[in-house]
């Protein structure tokens, strides 16, 4: 008998179509009896549809450049001042900017 744990370990193989017919039969039987796993499986299928249909997009170069520069600045700042102080300063910056909104 297939358990919930067994189903979870085979879920990605099921979605990818990489399971044997015996395992597929066990999964289908388990899904017929276990509402929790059925909801999990249905939700996963719906999520994959949404993500697949969304496709990909490219950021405008100006935005991508600003984002890249900001990330690199933060990395440099963190490596210069150490992890603890960069976290503290980032928190202080966020707290200061939220109070001005």
N, C-alpha and C positions, 0 to 999 in steps of 0.2 A: 504494500500500500504506500502510495506517494504521500509524504508529509508536506506541510507548508514550507519547511526548511528545504526539502528536496526541490519543490517548485521554485523557490527563490534562487537556488543554485543553478537551475536550468532555464531561467526566464530569458536571459539574453540569447541563449542558444535557440530557444523556441522562436523568438522574434526574428532571429537571423535565418531560421529554417535549417539549423544545423543539429537536428536531433533524429534519432531513429524512430521508426514507426511505433515500436514498443513504448518508448519514452513518451511520445506524443499521446498515445492511448492512455497512459498513466496520468499524464497532465490533464487531459480532457476529463478523465474520470474525477480527478481531484477538484478541478474547477467546477464541475457539476455539483459537488457536495460542499464546497467551502466558499461561502459568500465573501469572506475577507480576501482570499486569493483571487476570486473572480473580479472583485472591485479593483484590486491592485493591477491585475492583468489588463482590464478594460481601460483603466486610467493611463497605464503605460502606453497602450496602443493609441489612445487619443492624443497623448503628449507627443508621440512620435509623428503623428499626422500634422499637428500644429507646427512643430519645429521644421518638418520637411517642407510644408507649404510656405512657411515664412521665407525660406531661401536665405541667401546671403546678400549683403549690400556693402558698398564701399563708402567710407567716409570721405568727404571732400578733403583734398590735400591740405588746405589751410587748417582745418580742424584736426586732421591726423598729425600734422606737424606740431601744432600747439600742444596736443595731448602727449605726443612723444617727448617734447621738450620738458613738459611738466613732470612726467614720470622720471626722466633722466635727472632733473633737478632734485627731485625727492630722493632718488637713489644716492646721488652725490652727497646731499645734505645728511642723509642717514649714515653713510659710511664715514663722513667727516666727524660727526658728533657722537657716534655710537648709537646703538638701538634704543637705549632707555631714554636719552634726551630727545631723540627725534620723535618718539612716540609722545612724550610730554609736550613738546613744542607743537606737534600736529594737533593734539587735543586742545591746547591753548588757542591755536589759530581758529579751530572750529568753534570753540566756545565764544571767542570774540566776534566771529562773523555772524553767529546765530543771534547774538544780542543786538546787533545793528539792523536786523531784518524787521 
